[in-house]
Amino acid sequence: MKSTRPIAPAKPSVPHPVSLIYTIYRHGARLSEREALERAQATASRLGLSS
């Protein structure tokens, strides 16, 4: 049977919600690393998810 292990956050230097949103922007929308991070931080802030 295949063992499961937790997936590391995409951007460990930022809060987890920002990392999740970053992954969506980076891979889903295919944005550059910088633009994906900027948008993720703005989105998390608007949603009240950043600390």
CHARMM-style PDB file with segment names, atoms N, HN, CA, C and O in Angstrom:
ATOM      1  N   MET     1       0.846  -1.171   0.000  1.00  0.00      PROA
ATOM      2  CA  MET     1       0.000   0.000   0.000  1.00  0.00      PROA
ATOM      3  C   MET     1       0.897   1.242   0.000  1.00  0.00      PROA
ATOM      4  O   MET     1       1.978   1.249   0.590  1.00  0.00      PROA
ATOM      5  N   LYS     2       0.430   2.264  -0.661  1.00  0.00      PROA
ATOM      6  HN  LYS     2      -0.448   2.259  -1.140  1.00  0.00      PROA
ATOM      7  CA  LYS     2       1.179   3.512  -0.768  1.00  0.00      PROA
ATOM      8  C   LYS     2       1.076   4.312   0.531  1.00  0.00      PROA
ATOM      9  O   LYS     2      -0.018   4.514   1.059  1.00  0.00      PROA
ATOM     10  N   SER     3       2.208   4.758   1.035  1.00  0.00      PROA
ATOM     11  HN  SER     3       3.097   4.593   0.606  1.00  0.00      PROA
ATOM     12  CA  SER     3       2.169   5.565   2.256  1.00  0.00      PROA
ATOM     13  C   SER     3       1.910   7.024   1.897  1.00  0.00      PROA
ATOM     14  O   SER     3       2.332   7.504   0.845  1.00  0.00      PROA
ATOM     15  N   THR     4       1.224   7.703   2.770  1.00  0.00      PROA
ATOM     16  HN  THR     4       0.881   7.313   3.625  1.00  0.00      PROA
ATOM     17  CA  THR     4       0.935   9.116   2.527  1.00  0.00      PROA
ATOM     18  C   THR     4       1.784   9.967   3.450  1.00  0.00      PROA
ATOM     19  O   THR     4       2.092   9.572   4.575  1.00  0.00      PROA
ATOM     20  N   ARG     5       2.149  11.112   2.975  1.00  0.00      PROA
ATOM     21  HN  ARG     5       1.898  11.433   2.061  1.00  0.00      PROA
ATOM     22  CA  ARG     5       2.895  12.057   3.799  1.00  0.00      PROA
ATOM     23  C   ARG     5       2.350  13.445   3.520  1.00  0.00      PROA
ATOM     24  O   ARG     5       1.863  13.710   2.421  1.00  0.00      PROA
ATOM     25  N   PRO     6       2.423  14.317   4.480  1.00  0.00      PROA
ATOM     26  CA  PRO     6       1.896  15.671   4.281  1.00  0.00      PROA
ATOM     27  C   PRO     6       2.669  16.399   3.182  1.00  0.00      PROA
ATOM     28  O   PRO     6       3.874  16.209   3.020  1.00  0.00      PROA
ATOM     29  N   ILE     7       1.972  17.212   2.453  1.00  0.00      PROA
ATOM     30  HN  ILE     7       0.993  17.366   2.584  1.00  0.00      PROA
ATOM     31  CA  ILE     7       2.589  18.004   1.396  1.00  0.00      PROA
ATOM     32  C   ILE     7       3.128  19.288   2.012  1.00  0.00      PROA
ATOM     33  O   ILE     7       2.428  19.973   2.758  1.00  0.00      PROA
ATOM     34  N   ALA     8       4.353  19.599   1.699  1.00  0.00      PROA
ATOM     35  HN  ALA     8       4.921  19.042   1.093  1.00  0.00      PROA
ATOM     36  CA  ALA     8       4.968  20.829   2.214  1.00  0.00      PROA
ATOM     37  C   ALA     8       4.316  22.037   1.558  1.00  0.00      PROA
ATOM     38  O   ALA     8       3.916  21.958   0.397  1.00  0.00      PROA
ATOM     39  N   PRO     9       4.197  23.153   2.272  1.00  0.00      PROA
ATOM     40  CA  PRO     9       3.629  24.356   1.674  1.00  0.00      PROA
ATOM     41  C   PRO     9       4.488  24.852   0.513  1.00  0.00      PROA
ATOM     42  O   PRO     9       5.706  24.676   0.506  1.00  0.00      PROA
ATOM     43  N   ALA    10       3.839  25.465  -0.454  1.00  0.00      PROA
ATOM     44  HN  ALA    10       2.849  25.607  -0.448  1.00  0.00      PROA
ATOM     45  CA  ALA    10       4.551  25.960  -1.633  1.00  0.00      PROA
ATOM     46  C   ALA    10       5.530  27.071  -1.272  1.00  0.00      PROA
ATOM     47  O   ALA    10       6.633  27.128  -1.817  1.00  0.00      PROA
ATOM     48  N   LYS    11       5.141  27.939  -0.374  1.00  0.00      PROA
ATOM     49  HN  LYS    11       4.246  27.893   0.069  1.00  0.00      PROA
ATOM     50  CA  LYS    11       5.984  29.054   0.063  1.00  0.00      PROA
ATOM     51  C   LYS    11       6.086  28.990   1.579  1.00  0.00      PROA
ATOM     52  O   LYS    11       5.283  29.620   2.266  1.00  0.00      PROA
ATOM     53  N   PRO    12       7.049  28.248   2.125  1.00  0.00      PROA
ATOM     54  CA  PRO    12       7.124  28.096   3.582  1.00  0.00      PROA
ATOM     55  C   PRO    12       7.401  29.386   4.343  1.00  0.00      PROA
ATOM     56  O   PRO    12       7.190  29.437   5.555  1.00  0.00      PROA
ATOM     57  N   SER    13       7.867  30.424   3.667  1.00  0.00      PROA
ATOM     58  HN  SER    13       8.039  30.384   2.683  1.00  0.00      PROA
ATOM     59  CA  SER    13       8.187  31.683   4.350  1.00  0.00      PROA
ATOM     60  C   SER    13       6.965  32.573   4.575  1.00  0.00      PROA
ATOM     61  O   SER    13       7.077  33.623   5.208  1.00  0.00      PROA
ATOM     62  N   VAL    14       5.805  32.169   4.067  1.00  0.00      PROA
ATOM     63  HN  VAL    14       5.714  31.317   3.553  1.00  0.00      PROA
ATOM     64  CA  VAL    14       4.583  32.965   4.226  1.00  0.00      PROA
ATOM     65  C   VAL    14       3.548  32.143   4.991  1.00  0.00      PROA
ATOM     66  O   VAL    14       3.665  30.920   5.055  1.00  0.00      PROA
ATOM     67  N   PRO    15       2.528  32.799   5.577  1.00  0.00      PROA
ATOM     68  CA  PRO    15       1.483  32.059   6.295  1.00  0.00      PROA
ATOM     69  C   PRO    15       0.803  31.025   5.388  1.00  0.00      PROA
ATOM     70  O   PRO    15       0.713  31.219   4.176  1.00  0.00      PROA
ATOM     71  N   HSD    16       0.331  29.940   5.979  1.00  0.00      PROA
ATOM     72  HN  HSD    16       0.404  29.782   6.964  1.00  0.00      PROA
ATOM     73  CA  HSD    16      -0.247  28.831   5.215  1.00  0.00      PROA
ATOM     74  C   HSD    16      -1.370  29.255   4.258  1.00  0.00      PROA
ATOM     75  O   HSD    16      -1.352  28.827   3.104  1.00  0.00      PROA
ATOM     76  N   PRO    17      -2.351  30.080   4.679  1.00  0.00      PROA
ATOM     77  CA  PRO    17      -3.397  30.480   3.721  1.00  0.00      PROA
ATOM     78  C   PRO    17      -2.823  31.182   2.491  1.00  0.00      PROA
ATOM     79  O   PRO    17      -3.294  30.963   1.375  1.00  0.00      PROA
ATOM     80  N   VAL    18      -1.815  32.020   2.688  1.00  0.00      PROA
ATOM     81  HN  VAL    18      -1.432  32.198   3.595  1.00  0.00      PROA
ATOM     82  CA  VAL    18      -1.185  32.713   1.560  1.00  0.00      PROA
ATOM     83  C   VAL    18      -0.509  31.690   0.658  1.00  0.00      PROA
ATOM     84  O   VAL    18      -0.564  31.809  -0.565  1.00  0.00      PROA
ATOM     85  N   SER    19       0.122  30.694   1.247  1.00  0.00      PROA
ATOM     86  HN  SER    19       0.167  30.597   2.241  1.00  0.00      PROA
ATOM     87  CA  SER    19       0.791  29.652   0.474  1.00  0.00      PROA
ATOM     88  C   SER    19      -0.204  28.880  -0.392  1.00  0.00      PROA
ATOM     89  O   SER    19       0.084  28.572  -1.549  1.00  0.00      PROA
ATOM     90  N   LEU    20      -1.364  28.570   0.166  1.00  0.00      PROA
ATOM     91  HN  LEU    20      -1.597  28.819   1.105  1.00  0.00      PROA
ATOM     92  CA  LEU    20      -2.376  27.850  -0.608  1.00  0.00      PROA
ATOM     93  C   LEU    20      -2.894  28.692  -1.770  1.00  0.00      PROA
ATOM     94  O   LEU    20      -3.025  28.200  -2.891  1.00  0.00      PROA
ATOM     95  N   ILE    21      -3.185  29.956  -1.499  1.00  0.00      PROA
ATOM     96  HN  ILE    21      -3.078  30.356  -0.588  1.00  0.00      PROA
ATOM     97  CA  ILE    21      -3.674  30.847  -2.552  1.00  0.00      PROA
ATOM     98  C   ILE    21      -2.590  31.050  -3.603  1.00  0.00      PROA
ATOM     99  O   ILE    21      -2.880  31.098  -4.799  1.00  0.00      PROA
ATOM    100  N   TYR    22      -1.338  31.170  -3.158  1.00  0.00      PROA
ATOM    101  HN  TYR    22      -1.102  31.132  -2.187  1.00  0.00      PROA
ATOM    102  CA  TYR    22      -0.199  31.311  -4.069  1.00  0.00      PROA
ATOM    103  C   TYR    22      -0.149  30.129  -5.038  1.00  0.00      PROA
ATOM    104  O   TYR    22       0.047  30.314  -6.239  1.00  0.00      PROA
ATOM    105  N   THR    23      -0.324  28.923  -4.516  1.00  0.00      PROA
ATOM    106  HN  THR    23      -0.483  28.772  -3.540  1.00  0.00      PROA
ATOM    107  CA  THR    23      -0.272  27.722  -5.356  1.00  0.00      PROA
ATOM    108  C   THR    23      -1.341  27.769  -6.437  1.00  0.00      PROA
ATOM    109  O   THR    23      -1.086  27.400  -7.584  1.00  0.00      PROA
ATOM    110  N   ILE    24      -2.527  28.219  -6.076  1.00  0.00      PROA
ATOM    111  HN  ILE    24      -2.734  28.518  -5.145  1.00  0.00      PROA
ATOM    112  CA  ILE    24      -3.613  28.326  -7.059  1.00  0.00      PROA
ATOM    113  C   ILE    24      -3.245  29.325  -8.147  1.00  0.00      PROA
ATOM    114  O   ILE    24      -3.384  29.030  -9.335  1.00  0.00      PROA
ATOM    115  N   TYR    25      -2.777  30.504  -7.748  1.00  0.00      PROA
ATOM    116  HN  TYR    25      -2.664  30.743  -6.784  1.00  0.00      PROA
ATOM    117  CA  TYR    25      -2.396  31.511  -8.737  1.00  0.00      PROA
ATOM    118  C   TYR    25      -1.209  31.056  -9.579  1.00  0.00      PROA
ATOM    119  O   TYR    25      -1.207  31.245 -10.795  1.00  0.00      PROA
ATOM    120  N   ARG    26      -0.214  30.469  -8.955  1.00  0.00      PROA
ATOM    121  HN  ARG    26      -0.216  30.316  -7.967  1.00  0.00      PROA
ATOM    122  CA  ARG    26       1.024  30.090  -9.647  1.00  0.00      PROA
ATOM    123  C   ARG    26       0.779  28.991 -10.671  1.00  0.00      PROA
ATOM    124  O   ARG    26       1.254  29.075 -11.803  1.00  0.00      PROA
ATOM    125  N   HSD    27       0.038  27.959 -10.274  1.00  0.00      PROA
ATOM    126  HN  HSD    27      -0.348  27.891  -9.354  1.00  0.00      PROA
ATOM    127  CA  HSD    27      -0.140  26.803 -11.148  1.00  0.00      PROA
ATOM    128  C   HSD    27      -1.468  26.825 -11.895  1.00  0.00      PROA
ATOM    129  O   HSD    27      -1.534  26.420 -13.056  1.00  0.00      PROA
ATOM    130  N   GLY    28      -2.519  27.290 -11.243  1.00  0.00      PROA
ATOM    131  HN  GLY    28      -2.466  27.618 -10.300  1.00  0.00      PROA
ATOM    132  CA  GLY    28      -3.819  27.344 -11.901  1.00  0.00      PROA
ATOM    133  C   GLY    28      -3.897  28.441 -12.942  1.00  0.00      PROA
ATOM    134  O   GLY    28      -4.333  28.205 -14.069  1.00  0.00      PROA
ATOM    135  N   ALA    29      -3.476  29.640 -12.568  1.00  0.00      PROA
ATOM    136  HN  ALA    29      -3.121  29.831 -11.653  1.00  0.00      PROA
ATOM    137  CA  ALA    29      -3.524  30.779 -13.489  1.00  0.00      PROA
ATOM    138  C   ALA    29      -2.215  30.963 -14.249  1.00  0.00      PROA
ATOM    139  O   ALA    29      -2.120  31.810 -15.136  1.00  0.00      PROA
ATOM    140  N   ARG    30      -1.199  30.161 -13.895  1.00  0.00      PROA
ATOM    141  HN  ARG    30      -1.276  29.473 -13.174  1.00  0.00      PROA
ATOM    142  CA  ARG    30       0.109  30.190 -14.562  1.00  0.00      PROA
ATOM    143  C   ARG    30       0.754  31.576 -14.537  1.00  0.00      PROA
ATOM    144  O   ARG    30       1.267  32.058 -15.546  1.00  0.00      PROA
ATOM    145  N   LEU    31       0.715  32.200 -13.365  1.00  0.00      PROA
ATOM    146  HN  LEU    31       0.297  31.808 -12.545  1.00  0.00      PROA
ATOM    147  CA  LEU    31       1.341  33.508 -13.200  1.00  0.00      PROA
ATOM    148  C   LEU    31       2.802  33.337 -12.806  1.00  0.00      PROA
ATOM    149  O   LEU    31       3.227  32.257 -12.396  1.00  0.00      PROA
ATOM    150  N   SER    32       3.558  34.416 -12.936  1.00  0.00      PROA
ATOM    151  HN  SER    32       3.213  35.293 -13.269  1.00  0.00      PROA
ATOM    152  CA  SER    32       4.954  34.392 -12.492  1.00  0.00      PROA
ATOM    153  C   SER    32       4.978  34.255 -10.973  1.00  0.00      PROA
ATOM    154  O   SER    32       3.977  34.511 -10.303  1.00  0.00      PROA
ATOM    155  N   GLU    33       6.118  33.852 -10.438  1.00  0.00      PROA
ATOM    156  HN  GLU    33       6.931  33.644 -10.982  1.00  0.00      PROA
ATOM    157  CA  GLU    33       6.246  33.661  -8.992  1.00  0.00      PROA
ATOM    158  C   GLU    33       5.947  34.950  -8.237  1.00  0.00      PROA
ATOM    159  O   GLU    33       5.220  34.932  -7.244  1.00  0.00      PROA
ATOM    160  N   ARG    34       6.500  36.067  -8.700  1.00  0.00      PROA
ATOM    161  HN  ARG    34       7.091  36.081  -9.507  1.00  0.00      PROA
ATOM    162  CA  ARG    34       6.300  37.352  -8.025  1.00  0.00      PROA
ATOM    163  C   ARG    34       4.836  37.785  -8.072  1.00  0.00      PROA
ATOM    164  O   ARG    34       4.268  38.180  -7.053  1.00  0.00      PROA
ATOM    165  N   GLU    35       4.229  37.710  -9.257  1.00  0.00      PROA
ATOM    166  HN  GLU    35       4.691  37.390 -10.084  1.00  0.00      PROA
ATOM    167  CA  GLU    35       2.838  38.148  -9.399  1.00  0.00      PROA
ATOM    168  C   GLU    35       1.888  37.245  -8.606  1.00  0.00      PROA
ATOM    169  O   GLU    35       0.933  37.726  -7.997  1.00  0.00      PROA
ATOM    170  N   ALA    36       2.152  35.952  -8.616  1.00  0.00      PROA
ATOM    171  HN  ALA    36       2.929  35.561  -9.110  1.00  0.00      PROA
ATOM    172  CA  ALA    36       1.314  35.025  -7.854  1.00  0.00      PROA
ATOM    173  C   ALA    36       1.390  35.332  -6.361  1.00  0.00      PROA
ATOM    174  O   ALA    36       0.372  35.309  -5.669  1.00  0.00      PROA
ATOM    175  N   LEU    37       2.598  35.619  -5.861  1.00  0.00      PROA
ATOM    176  HN  LEU    37       3.425  35.638  -6.423  1.00  0.00      PROA
ATOM    177  CA  LEU    37       2.761  35.928  -4.439  1.00  0.00      PROA
ATOM    178  C   LEU    37       2.066  37.238  -4.080  1.00  0.00      PROA
ATOM    179  O   LEU    37       1.404  37.323  -3.045  1.00  0.00      PROA
ATOM    180  N   GLU    38       2.209  38.256  -4.920  1.00  0.00      PROA
ATOM    181  HN  GLU    38       2.747  38.187  -5.761  1.00  0.00      PROA
ATOM    182  CA  GLU    38       1.549  39.544  -4.659  1.00  0.00      PROA
ATOM    183  C   GLU    38       0.038  39.378  -4.615  1.00  0.00      PROA
ATOM    184  O   GLU    38      -0.620  39.893  -3.710  1.00  0.00      PROA
ATOM    185  N   ARG    39      -0.512  38.665  -5.584  1.00  0.00      PROA
ATOM    186  HN  ARG    39       0.022  38.247  -6.318  1.00  0.00      PROA
ATOM    187  CA  ARG    39      -1.962  38.459  -5.619  1.00  0.00      PROA
ATOM    188  C   ARG    39      -2.437  37.607  -4.448  1.00  0.00      PROA
ATOM    189  O   ARG    39      -3.498  37.863  -3.878  1.00  0.00      PROA
ATOM    190  N   ALA    40      -1.653  36.599  -4.093  1.00  0.00      PROA
ATOM    191  HN  ALA    40      -0.792  36.391  -4.556  1.00  0.00      PROA
ATOM    192  CA  ALA    40      -2.029  35.738  -2.967  1.00  0.00      PROA
ATOM    193  C   ALA    40      -2.070  36.531  -1.666  1.00  0.00      PROA
ATOM    194  O   ALA    40      -2.991  36.370  -0.866  1.00  0.00      PROA
ATOM    195  N   GLN    41      -1.070  37.388  -1.456  1.00  0.00      PROA
ATOM    196  HN  GLN    41      -0.322  37.519  -2.106  1.00  0.00      PROA
ATOM    197  CA  GLN    41      -1.045  38.203  -0.239  1.00  0.00      PROA
ATOM    198  C   GLN    41      -2.222  39.170  -0.215  1.00  0.00      PROA
ATOM    199  O   GLN    41      -2.838  39.360   0.834  1.00  0.00      PROA
ATOM    200  N   ALA    42      -2.544  39.780  -1.343  1.00  0.00      PROA
ATOM    201  HN  ALA    42      -2.044  39.626  -2.195  1.00  0.00      PROA
ATOM    202  CA  ALA    42      -3.671  40.711  -1.410  1.00  0.00      PROA
ATOM    203  C   ALA    42      -4.995  39.984  -1.165  1.00  0.00      PROA
ATOM    204  O   ALA    42      -5.855  40.483  -0.439  1.00  0.00      PROA
ATOM    205  N   THR    43      -5.154  38.818  -1.764  1.00  0.00      PROA
ATOM    206  HN  THR    43      -4.456  38.413  -2.354  1.00  0.00      PROA
ATOM    207  CA  THR    43      -6.384  38.045  -1.595  1.00  0.00      PROA
ATOM    208  C   THR    43      -6.553  37.599  -0.146  1.00  0.00      PROA
ATOM    209  O   THR    43      -7.641  37.724   0.417  1.00  0.00      PROA
ATOM    210  N   ALA    44      -5.497  37.085   0.455  1.00  0.00      PROA
ATOM    211  HN  ALA    44      -4.614  36.983  -0.003  1.00  0.00      PROA
ATOM    212  CA  ALA    44      -5.563  36.647   1.854  1.00  0.00      PROA
ATOM    213  C   ALA    44      -5.893  37.821   2.770  1.00  0.00      PROA
ATOM    214  O   ALA    44      -6.642  37.666   3.735  1.00  0.00      PROA
ATOM    215  N   SER    45      -5.344  38.974   2.476  1.00  0.00      PROA
ATOM    216  HN  SER    45      -4.736  39.100   1.692  1.00  0.00      PROA
ATOM    217  CA  SER    45      -5.618  40.165   3.276  1.00  0.00      PROA
ATOM    218  C   SER    45      -7.091  40.568   3.158  1.00  0.00      PROA
ATOM    219  O   SER    45      -7.738  40.875   4.160  1.00  0.00      PROA
ATOM    220  N   ARG    46      -7.616  40.565   1.930  1.00  0.00      PROA
ATOM    221  HN  ARG    46      -7.091  40.315   1.116  1.00  0.00      PROA
ATOM    222  CA  ARG    46      -9.031  40.909   1.713  1.00  0.00      PROA
ATOM    223  C   ARG    46      -9.955  39.942   2.434  1.00  0.00      PROA
ATOM    224  O   ARG    46     -10.998  40.340   2.953  1.00  0.00      PROA
ATOM    225  N   LEU    47      -9.571  38.668   2.465  1.00  0.00      PROA
ATOM    226  HN  LEU    47      -8.724  38.345   2.044  1.00  0.00      PROA
ATOM    227  CA  LEU    47     -10.406  37.655   3.109  1.00  0.00      PROA
ATOM    228  C   LEU    47     -10.168  37.556   4.614  1.00  0.00      PROA
ATOM    229  O   LEU    47     -10.850  36.802   5.308  1.00  0.00      PROA
ATOM    230  N   GLY    48      -9.206  38.315   5.110  1.00  0.00      PROA
ATOM    231  HN  GLY    48      -8.652  38.928   4.546  1.00  0.00      PROA
ATOM    232  CA  GLY    48      -8.890  38.290   6.534  1.00  0.00      PROA
ATOM    233  C   GLY    48      -8.159  37.027   6.961  1.00  0.00      PROA
ATOM    234  O   GLY    48      -8.277  36.601   8.110  1.00  0.00      PROA
ATOM    235  N   LEU    49      -7.403  36.423   6.047  1.00  0.00      PROA
ATOM    236  HN  LEU    49      -7.307  36.769   5.113  1.00  0.00      PROA
ATOM    237  CA  LEU    49      -6.705  35.171   6.339  1.00  0.00      PROA
ATOM    238  C   LEU    49      -5.245  35.359   6.704  1.00  0.00      PROA
ATOM    239  O   LEU    49      -4.624  34.446   7.249  1.00  0.00      PROA
ATOM    240  N   SER    50      -4.691  36.514   6.418  1.00  0.00      PROA
ATOM    241  HN  SER    50      -5.195  37.255   5.975  1.00  0.00      PROA
ATOM    242  CA  SER    50      -3.268  36.716   6.723  1.00  0.00      PROA
ATOM    243  C   SER    50      -3.109  37.135   8.172  1.00  0.00      PROA
ATOM    244  O   SER    50      -3.993  37.760   8.758  1.00  0.00      PROA
ATOM    245  N   SER    51      -1.972  36.781   8.736  1.00  0.00      PROA
ATOM    246  HN  SER    51      -1.254  36.273   8.260  1.00  0.00      PROA
ATOM    247  CA  SER    51      -1.758  37.105  10.153  1.00  0.00      PROA
ATOM    248  C   SER    51      -0.781  38.236  10.324  1.00  0.00      PROA
ATOM    249  OT1 SER    51      -0.488  38.634  11.452  1.00  0.00      PROA
TER     250      SER     51
END
